[in-house]
Amino acid sequence: MKPLIRFQYLLTLFLLATVASAQDFEKAGSCFSYETHGNKVVFTCENNVQVEVEQITSGILKIWYDQDHFQRNNESFAVIKAGDSNQKINLSEQPASYEIYTGELIVRIQKSPFQIRIFDKWQKLLMEDYQDRGFVADSAKMTSYKTFKPGERIYGLGEKNGSINRVGSRFRMWNSEKPCYQANEDPLYKSIPFFMSSEGYGIFFDNTYKTEYDFGVESDQYYSFSAPGGEMMYYFIYGPTLKQQISRYTELTGRPIMPPSWAFGFAQCRGLLTNETLSREIAAGYRQRRIPCDIIYQDIGWTQHLQDFEWRDGRYDDPENMLADLEADGFKVIVSQDPVISQANKKQWQEADSLGYFTTDVRTGKSYDMPWPWGGNCGVVDFTNPEVADWWGAYQQKALDAGVRGFWTDMGEPAWSNEESTDRLFQQHHLGMHDEIHNVYGHTWDEVVTEQFNKRNPNTRVFQMTRSAFAGMQRFTFGWSGDAGNGNEVTDGWDQLAAQIPLMMSSGMGLIPFWSCDISGYCGDIDDYDAMSELYVRWLQFGAFNPLSRIHHEGNNAVEPWLFGAEAEAINKKTIEMKYQLFPYIYSYSRQAYDTGWPLARALVLEYPNDEETFNLNSQFLFGEKLLVAPVVEEGAAIKRVYLPKGTWFDFNQPRDRYEGGQWIDYPVELETIPLFVKQGSIIPQMPVMQFIGERPSYPLLLEVFPAGINKKASFDIYEDDGETNNYKSDVFVMRNVRCVTKRSGMEISYKEVASTGFQAQKRNLVYRIHMNKKPASVLLGEQKLKTFKIKKDEEILPENIEKAAWSWDEGAGTCFIRVPDNRRNEKITIEN
């Protein structure tokens, strides 16, 4: 379909909401021939419909319905994995059907009417077209209908509001500027057209237009996905588990980049944090109060003009000196980017206009005149034009050369381009009209930002966080959830806080494993800090268990954690310190995210797929695999209703309290309480509290052991790399395994290197804190019987120096401490009853 024709009918769809009559429908009808081409087969059907089935791997199939000889305007913006064209597809013909065998899947295709049914190799039906409606086209859209199986659940679609189980909901993909969005508002900022079924498969709908999804609203017999333009092309991704589906989607669209290690510390921002004096004051405020912090952001007003990457006159006396001073004190500075050039920025605007670097208006042939929330009307930089990349990279490098450590790409929808903004559809991009490019506009920008960063800063790990994105974003950037909160009355933002929990879980399942919200809620003026105090504390307690943690609010509303009263400050400090203590645990799971795509913040259904209580569980999540977090999101709460899956669970705050799983509990809470549980048979590696990540490179490790039952083991793989370079992509790291095997006679603990490519890891003294029912009779290191020591009152449990191995017993806590100096020997510890 030609771009102008496609643009015209989408514009008609927006303006007139045309609904085609039933007699306008076209279907595939009957299939009357086929041809094979290597790993592909093309079926020719009625109504000039052809269907291409391509085997990408034994568990991933590409299915493409077309009426125009399989032509597309642009190659996929998301998919990076192609099938092997030298491989011959395994197809056999039966009188009434065709069958394709992949090794993992059996695809049965009915000839008349054309219908695709996909089974696993054990003949279990996974997915089927609903009757003859696998492909239905009319003048407004193309739709594929799939049969809903009884009890089938749908997850995914990335950063979308509502329950994690999408059944009973409709969604649209149209990246939109939605300040202060409601708890069920759709669409939002990102478009990730990948969803997963509890029946063992996922679907990635590879279409950048305004796609729509109906999961059982129209009928409980089927669900559907549709598009007004582009191609009816989707990938069938076999699991069968949800985690396996995520891994294969990762294989298809790319691994998520790992953030620098310091990105897992806390970050501070506000809308008018755009000057040197305030930046220095905030940094000093953190250090003076001994509250950890790693990152200070500069929001949109840091530039002289949009987007010249020049520091604004009068706001920064000596930006390079400021950046150097902050870096010396452990702070990294991240600055915002907008994807536009202000017309007031005459020199750069004329430069870009003369080079053809802006989107154009098809009505005039001139650069599109975009109203912008800040800086007046602008030109929209066309990042689909390959010539733009080096030009933009040279500009952004100015900030990096000055000492800036990364970017957050804001307003990339581009802003004020919501569904009602139909004038934006007159934009022509280098690669197509705006109806096709809109949802990938931010994606193409993020790709340029990261690739230019990598080109000009070789082997340095990029930090880039984005608001607007498309599938495959994980290869370039991280994500945050945009402008949440209650803009009318900031203290009434409890519903918006609660809604961030399923939003985060769905984001993780859509391959945004490194995600953040704006802690405090972005929207609303804070006039009464005492009134805001409880909500702020609860938002920060949730935000500490975001993979990335950023405190941010609009305008000049200060939201530093010490501003909400002495009680709140003490609680906030303790909460932030907890995240820093968990850094070795968090960083180990960040490597797992890179390897597998599995998110750090996980819906419980990912780990407990057969537990019905997890199917629609929106109020709690797993942080990694071992920790269960149930944030308090109700004002004045005295209890938190928590579901614990099967097994025994320790209260992480009070480990002597244990609960049997498979039940809901009423957990008592105070303002300082974060309901946090750890499953029996877990080991949680931790480090001392630091003011910033890397402050003490050779920190000792605290290995907190929650022993498994008799004849079972607790185990954890602790990952470590340099935290700054891209060498992790070449597997330059060290992995150490700590294991505790419980026996009737006691326990055996081992700590050893299990994987390394020559990475020179820091020397680390070890402190084991083992939760036990009674005092050990003795503790041995190898064959050596260890002496005991007493922990003095207020003594640091992770001392700087450990000269000799020894052990101690804390009767009140029911914990055995074992201190071992790092001598790089893999000696076994034996605890005898």
Stockholm file with secondary structure:
# STOCKHOLM 1.0

chainA/1-833         MKPLIRFQYLLTLFLLATVASAQDFEKAGSCFSYETHGNKVVFTCENNVQVEVEQITSGILKIWYDQDHFQRNNESFAVIKAGDSNQKINLSEQPASYEIYTGELIVRIQKSPFQIRIFDKWQKLLMEDYQDRGFVADSAKMTSYKTFKPGERIYGLGEKNGSINRVGSRFRMWNSEKPCYQANEDPLYKSIPFFMSSEGYGIFFDNTYKTEYDFGVESDQYYSFSAPGGEMMYYFIYGPTLKQQISRYTELTGRPIMPPSWAFGFAQCRGLLTNETLSREIAAGYRQRRIPCDIIYQDIGWTQHLQDFEWRDGRYDDPENMLADLEADGFKVIVSQDPVISQANKKQWQEADSLGYFTTDVRTGKSYDMPWPWGGNCGVVDFTNPEVADWWGAYQQKALDAGVRGFWTDMGEPAWSNEESTDRLFQQHHLGMHDEIHNVYGHTWDEVVTEQFNKRNPNTRVFQMTRSAFAGMQRFTFGWSGDAGNGNEVTDGWDQLAAQIPLMMSSGMGLIPFWSCDISGYCGDIDDYDAMSELYVRWLQFGAFNPLSRIHHEGNNAVEPWLFGAEAEAINKKTIEMKYQLFPYIYSYSRQAYDTGWPLARALVLEYPNDEETFNLNSQFLFGEKLLVAPVVEEGAAIKRVYLPKGTWFDFNQPRDRYEGGQWIDYPVELETIPLFVKQGSIIPQMPVMQFIGERPSYPLLLEVFPAGINKKASFDIYEDDGETNNYKSDVFVMRNVRCVTKRSGMEISYKEVASTGFQAQKRNLVYRIHMNKKPASVLLGEQKLKTFKIKKDEEILPENIEKAAWSWDEGAGTCFIRVPDNRRNEKITIEN
#=GR chainA/1-833 SS CCHHHHHHHHHHHHHHCCCCCGGGCEECCCEEEEEEETTEEEEEESTTCEEEEEEEETTEEEEEEESSTTCCSSCCSSCCCCCCTTSCCEEEECSSEEEEECSSEEEEEETTTTEEEEEETTCCEEEEBSTTCSSEECSSCEEEEEECCTTCCEEECSSCCSCSSCTTEEEECCCCCCTTCCTTCCSCSEECCEEEETTSEEEEECCCSCCEEEESSSCSSEEEEEESSSCEEEEEEECSSHHHHHHHHHHHHCCCCCCCGGGGSEEECCTTCCSHHHHHHHHHHHHHHTCCCCEEEECGGGBSSTTCCCBCTTTCSCHHHHHHHHHHTTCEEEEEECSEEETTSHHHHHHHHHHTCBCEETTTSSBCCBCCSSSSSEEEBCTTSTTHHHHHHHHHHHHHHHTCCEEEECSTTTTTCCTTCGGGGGEEETTEEHHHHHHHHHHHHHHHHHHHHHHHSTTCCCCEEESSEETTGGGTCEEECCSCSCSSCGGGTHHHHHHHHHHHHHHHHTTCCSEECEETCSCSCCCCHHHHHHHHHHHHHHHTTSSSEEECCSTTCCCCTTSSCHHHHHHHHHHHHHHHHTHHHHHHHHHHHHHHCCCSEECHHHHCTTCGGGTTCCSCEEETTTEEECCCCSTTCSEEEEEECSSEEEESSSTTCEEESSEEEEEECCTTCCCEEEESSEEEEECCCCSSTTSSTTCCEEEEEECCSTTCEEEEEEEECCSSSSGGGGTCCEEEEEEEEEETTEEEEEEEEEEESSCCCCCCCEEEEEECSSCCSEEEETTEECEECCCCTTCCSSCSCCCSCEEEEETTTTEEEEEECCCSCCCCEEEEC
#=GC SS_cons         CCHHHHHHHHHHHHHHCCCCCGGGCEECCCEEEEEEETTEEEEEESTTCEEEEEEEETTEEEEEEESSTTCCSSCCSSCCCCCCTTSCCEEEECSSEEEEECSSEEEEEETTTTEEEEEETTCCEEEEBSTTCSSEECSSCEEEEEECCTTCCEEECSSCCSCSSCTTEEEECCCCCCTTCCTTCCSCSEECCEEEETTSEEEEECCCSCCEEEESSSCSSEEEEEESSSCEEEEEEECSSHHHHHHHHHHHHCCCCCCCGGGGSEEECCTTCCSHHHHHHHHHHHHHHTCCCCEEEECGGGBSSTTCCCBCTTTCSCHHHHHHHHHHTTCEEEEEECSEEETTSHHHHHHHHHHTCBCEETTTSSBCCBCCSSSSSEEEBCTTSTTHHHHHHHHHHHHHHHTCCEEEECSTTTTTCCTTCGGGGGEEETTEEHHHHHHHHHHHHHHHHHHHHHHHSTTCCCCEEESSEETTGGGTCEEECCSCSCSSCGGGTHHHHHHHHHHHHHHHHTTCCSEECEETCSCSCCCCHHHHHHHHHHHHHHHTTSSSEEECCSTTCCCCTTSSCHHHHHHHHHHHHHHHHTHHHHHHHHHHHHHHCCCSEECHHHHCTTCGGGTTCCSCEEETTTEEECCCCSTTCSEEEEEECSSEEEESSSTTCEEESSEEEEEECCTTCCCEEEESSEEEEECCCCSSTTSSTTCCEEEEEECCSTTCEEEEEEEECCSSSSGGGGTCCEEEEEEEEEETTEEEEEEEEEEESSCCCCCCCEEEEEECSSCCSEEEETTEECEECCCCTTCCSSCSCCCSCEEEEETTTTEEEEEECCCSCCCCEEEEC
//
